[in-house]
Amino acid sequence: MAGGRDDLFEVECPEPRTGPRVEVSLDVEVSESPATELHLRGATTDEVRDAIELCVSRALMQGILSIRIVHGKGTGALRTETHAVLRTMPSVKSFRLGRWGEGDTGVTIVELK
């Protein structure tokens, strides 16, 4: 098994907006539960790209066309990096900050192709 606990990040897989949190290793290929929400709070900007690419890939494989990325408000570094990564991904149709009741600026809503 590659890496250790430092290679893990937290993903919440709600149905539709509630559900258990599970830890997913970056080397996991497919999960049986829907990948509709990714929690990046506490991650470093270096970890963002791999986490987003894995979440988007899993969502597309499961036929999910919308995901919610929780990066928190903080300094804005995770939000900035999240948006920079999403801009480079051909499978991303659009993305926007959350609205009131969705998590506001602490969340990015992503529409996939």
CYANA upper distance limits for C-alpha pairs under 8 A (distance plus 0.5 A):
  2 ALA  CA     27 ASP  CA      8.12
  3 GLY  CA      7 ASP  CA      6.29
  4 GLY  CA      8 LEU  CA      7.98
  7 ASP  CA     25 SER  CA      6.56
  7 ASP  CA     26 LEU  CA      6.76
  8 LEU  CA     23 GLU  CA      6.87
  8 LEU  CA     24 VAL  CA      6.30
  8 LEU  CA     25 SER  CA      5.16
  8 LEU  CA     26 LEU  CA      6.87
  9 PHE  CA     23 GLU  CA      6.40
  9 PHE  CA     24 VAL  CA      6.48
  9 PHE  CA     25 SER  CA      7.27
  9 PHE  CA     26 LEU  CA      8.21
  9 PHE  CA     39 HIS  CA      8.36
  9 PHE  CA     40 LEU  CA      8.02
  9 PHE  CA     43 ALA  CA      8.04
  9 PHE  CA     51 ALA  CA      7.98
 10 GLU  CA     21 ARG  CA      7.48
 10 GLU  CA     22 VAL  CA      6.71
 10 GLU  CA     23 GLU  CA      5.34
 10 GLU  CA     24 VAL  CA      6.95
 10 GLU  CA     38 LEU  CA      7.74
 10 GLU  CA     39 HIS  CA      6.33
 10 GLU  CA     40 LEU  CA      7.75
 11 VAL  CA     21 ARG  CA      6.48
 11 VAL  CA     22 VAL  CA      6.21
 11 VAL  CA     23 GLU  CA      6.67
 11 VAL  CA     24 VAL  CA      7.31
 11 VAL  CA     35 ALA  CA      8.40
 11 VAL  CA     37 GLU  CA      6.98
 11 VAL  CA     38 LEU  CA      5.34
 11 VAL  CA     39 HIS  CA      5.89
 12 GLU  CA     19 GLY  CA      7.43
 12 GLU  CA     20 PRO  CA      6.81
 12 GLU  CA     21 ARG  CA      4.92
 12 GLU  CA     22 VAL  CA      6.75
 12 GLU  CA     35 ALA  CA      8.25
 12 GLU  CA     36 THR  CA      8.19
 12 GLU  CA     37 GLU  CA      5.98
 12 GLU  CA     38 LEU  CA      6.55
 12 GLU  CA     39 HIS  CA      7.17
 13 CYS  CA     18 THR  CA      8.00
 13 CYS  CA     19 GLY  CA      6.35
 13 CYS  CA     20 PRO  CA      6.88
 13 CYS  CA     21 ARG  CA      6.90
 13 CYS  CA     22 VAL  CA      8.04
 13 CYS  CA     33 SER  CA      7.15
 13 CYS  CA     34 PRO  CA      6.44
 13 CYS  CA     35 ALA  CA      6.07
 13 CYS  CA     36 THR  CA      6.37
 13 CYS  CA     37 GLU  CA      6.31
 13 CYS  CA     38 LEU  CA      8.43
 14 PRO  CA     18 THR  CA      4.69
 14 PRO  CA     19 GLY  CA      4.56
 14 PRO  CA     20 PRO  CA      7.27
 14 PRO  CA     34 PRO  CA      8.06
 14 PRO  CA     36 THR  CA      7.38
 14 PRO  CA     37 GLU  CA      7.69
 15 GLU  CA     19 GLY  CA      6.53
 15 GLU  CA     34 PRO  CA      8.39
 24 VAL  CA     28 VAL  CA      7.25
 26 LEU  CA     50 ASP  CA      7.74
 26 LEU  CA     51 ALA  CA      7.56
 26 LEU  CA     54 LEU  CA      7.78
 29 GLU  CA     58 ARG  CA      8.19
 30 VAL  CA     58 ARG  CA      6.70
 31 SER  CA     35 ALA  CA      8.34
 31 SER  CA     58 ARG  CA      7.91
 34 PRO  CA     59 ALA  CA      7.40
 34 PRO  CA     62 GLN  CA      7.31
 34 PRO  CA     64 ILE  CA      8.19
 35 ALA  CA     55 CYS  CA      6.77
 35 ALA  CA     58 ARG  CA      6.72
 35 ALA  CA     59 ALA  CA      5.70
 35 ALA  CA     62 GLN  CA      8.34
 35 ALA  CA     64 ILE  CA      8.18
 35 ALA  CA     67 ILE  CA      7.98
 36 THR  CA     55 CYS  CA      8.46
 36 THR  CA     59 ALA  CA      7.17
 36 THR  CA     64 ILE  CA      7.70
 36 THR  CA     66 SER  CA      7.38
 36 THR  CA     67 ILE  CA      5.08
 36 THR  CA     68 ARG  CA      6.71
 37 GLU  CA     67 ILE  CA      6.03
 37 GLU  CA     68 ARG  CA      5.15
 37 GLU  CA     69 ILE  CA      6.23
 37 GLU  CA     70 VAL  CA      7.92
 38 LEU  CA     51 ALA  CA      8.46
 38 LEU  CA     52 ILE  CA      8.10
 38 LEU  CA     55 CYS  CA      7.35
 38 LEU  CA     67 ILE  CA      8.18
 38 LEU  CA     68 ARG  CA      6.83
 38 LEU  CA     69 ILE  CA      5.27
 38 LEU  CA     70 VAL  CA      6.55
 39 HIS  CA     69 ILE  CA      6.54
 39 HIS  CA     70 VAL  CA      5.26
 39 HIS  CA     71 HIS  CA      6.86
 40 LEU  CA     48 VAL  CA      7.61
 40 LEU  CA     69 ILE  CA      7.73
 40 LEU  CA     70 VAL  CA      6.36
 40 LEU  CA     71 HIS  CA      5.39
 40 LEU  CA     72 GLY  CA      8.21
 40 LEU  CA     78 LEU  CA      8.04
 41 ARG  CA     70 VAL  CA      7.30
 41 ARG  CA     71 HIS  CA      5.57
 41 ARG  CA     72 GLY  CA      6.33
 41 ARG  CA     78 LEU  CA      8.38
 43 ALA  CA     47 GLU  CA      6.70
 43 ALA  CA     48 VAL  CA      7.53
 43 ALA  CA     78 LEU  CA      8.43
 44 THR  CA     48 VAL  CA      7.27
 44 THR  CA     78 LEU  CA      7.95
 45 THR  CA     49 ARG  CA      8.37
 45 THR  CA     77 ALA  CA      7.61
 45 THR  CA     78 LEU  CA      6.40
 45 THR  CA     81 GLU  CA      6.78
 47 GLU  CA     51 ALA  CA      6.85
 48 VAL  CA     52 ILE  CA      6.56
 48 VAL  CA     78 LEU  CA      7.98
 48 VAL  CA     81 GLU  CA      7.56
 48 VAL  CA     82 THR  CA      7.05
 48 VAL  CA     85 VAL  CA      8.48
 49 ARG  CA     53 GLU  CA      6.53
 49 ARG  CA     82 THR  CA      7.95
 49 ARG  CA     85 VAL  CA      6.60
 50 ASP  CA     54 LEU  CA      6.60
 51 ALA  CA     55 CYS  CA      6.68
 52 ILE  CA     56 VAL  CA      6.50
 52 ILE  CA     82 THR  CA      8.25
 52 ILE  CA     85 VAL  CA      8.34
 53 GLU  CA     57 SER  CA      6.48
 54 LEU  CA     58 ARG  CA      6.59
 55 CYS  CA     59 ALA  CA      6.56
 56 VAL  CA     60 LEU  CA      6.64
 56 VAL  CA     67 ILE  CA      8.28
 56 VAL  CA    112 LEU  CA      8.48
 57 SER  CA     61 MET  CA      6.70
 58 ARG  CA     62 GLN  CA      6.72
 59 ALA  CA     63 GLY  CA      6.69
 59 ALA  CA     64 ILE  CA      5.38
 59 ALA  CA     65 LEU  CA      7.51
 59 ALA  CA     67 ILE  CA      8.08
 60 LEU  CA     64 ILE  CA      6.07
 60 LEU  CA     65 LEU  CA      7.25
 60 LEU  CA    112 LEU  CA      8.17
 64 ILE  CA    112 LEU  CA      8.41
 65 LEU  CA    111 GLU  CA      6.30
 65 LEU  CA    112 LEU  CA      5.26
 65 LEU  CA    113 LYS  CA      7.20
 66 SER  CA    109 ILE  CA      7.73
 66 SER  CA    110 VAL  CA      6.05
 66 SER  CA    111 GLU  CA      5.07
 66 SER  CA    112 LEU  CA      6.38
 67 ILE  CA    109 ILE  CA      6.58
 67 ILE  CA    110 VAL  CA      5.75
 67 ILE  CA    111 GLU  CA      7.23
 67 ILE  CA    112 LEU  CA      8.46
 68 ARG  CA    107 VAL  CA      7.31
 68 ARG  CA    108 THR  CA      6.41
 68 ARG  CA    109 ILE  CA      5.22
 68 ARG  CA    110 VAL  CA      6.68
 69 ILE  CA    107 VAL  CA      6.11
 69 ILE  CA    108 THR  CA      5.63
 69 ILE  CA    109 ILE  CA      6.88
 69 ILE  CA    110 VAL  CA      8.07
 70 VAL  CA    103 GLY  CA      8.48
 70 VAL  CA    106 GLY  CA      6.63
 70 VAL  CA    107 VAL  CA      5.02
 70 VAL  CA    108 THR  CA      7.04
 71 HIS  CA     78 LEU  CA      6.23
 71 HIS  CA     79 ARG  CA      6.33
 71 HIS  CA     82 THR  CA      8.35
 71 HIS  CA    106 GLY  CA      6.12
 71 HIS  CA    107 VAL  CA      6.37
 71 HIS  CA    108 THR  CA      8.14
 72 GLY  CA     76 GLY  CA      8.29
 72 GLY  CA     78 LEU  CA      8.09
 72 GLY  CA     79 ARG  CA      7.97
 72 GLY  CA    105 THR  CA      7.95
 72 GLY  CA    106 GLY  CA      4.46
 72 GLY  CA    107 VAL  CA      6.95
 73 LYS  CA     79 ARG  CA      8.08
 73 LYS  CA    105 THR  CA      6.70
 73 LYS  CA    106 GLY  CA      4.99
 76 GLY  CA     80 THR  CA      6.54
 77 ALA  CA     81 GLU  CA      6.67
 78 LEU  CA     82 THR  CA      6.38
 79 ARG  CA     83 HIS  CA      6.68
 79 ARG  CA    106 GLY  CA      8.05
 79 ARG  CA    108 THR  CA      8.33
 80 THR  CA     84 ALA  CA      6.71
 81 GLU  CA     85 VAL  CA      6.66
 82 THR  CA     86 LEU  CA      6.69
 83 HIS  CA     87 ARG  CA      6.64
 84 ALA  CA     88 THR  CA      7.39
 85 VAL  CA     89 MET  CA      7.28
 86 LEU  CA     92 VAL  CA      7.10
 86 LEU  CA     95 PHE  CA      8.24
 87 ARG  CA     92 VAL  CA      8.14
 91 SER  CA    112 LEU  CA      6.30
 91 SER  CA    113 LYS  CA      5.89
 92 VAL  CA    110 VAL  CA      7.57
 92 VAL  CA    111 GLU  CA      6.69
 92 VAL  CA    112 LEU  CA      5.05
 92 VAL  CA    113 LYS  CA      6.42
 93 LYS  CA    110 VAL  CA      8.20
 93 LYS  CA    111 GLU  CA      5.94
 93 LYS  CA    112 LEU  CA      5.44
 93 LYS  CA    113 LYS  CA      5.72
 94 SER  CA    110 VAL  CA      6.50
 94 SER  CA    111 GLU  CA      5.72
 94 SER  CA    112 LEU  CA      7.49
 95 PHE  CA    108 THR  CA      7.13
 95 PHE  CA    109 ILE  CA      5.99
 95 PHE  CA    110 VAL  CA      4.81
 95 PHE  CA    111 GLU  CA      6.49
 96 ARG  CA    108 THR  CA      6.06
 96 ARG  CA    109 ILE  CA      5.90
 96 ARG  CA    110 VAL  CA      7.22
 97 LEU  CA    104 ASP  CA      6.98
 97 LEU  CA    105 THR  CA      5.99
 97 LEU  CA    106 GLY  CA      8.08
 97 LEU  CA    107 VAL  CA      6.33
 97 LEU  CA    108 THR  CA      4.94
 97 LEU  CA    109 ILE  CA      6.57
 98 GLY  CA    102 GLU  CA      5.62
 98 GLY  CA    103 GLY  CA      5.92
 98 GLY  CA    104 ASP  CA      4.88
 98 GLY  CA    105 THR  CA      6.30
 98 GLY  CA    106 GLY  CA      7.68
 98 GLY  CA    107 VAL  CA      5.64
 98 GLY  CA    108 THR  CA      5.97
 98 GLY  CA    109 ILE  CA      6.53
 99 ARG  CA    103 GLY  CA      6.99
 99 ARG  CA    104 ASP  CA      5.20
 99 ARG  CA    105 THR  CA      7.99
100 TRP  CA    104 ASP  CA      5.69
102 GLU  CA    107 VAL  CA      7.73
103 GLY  CA    107 VAL  CA      5.77
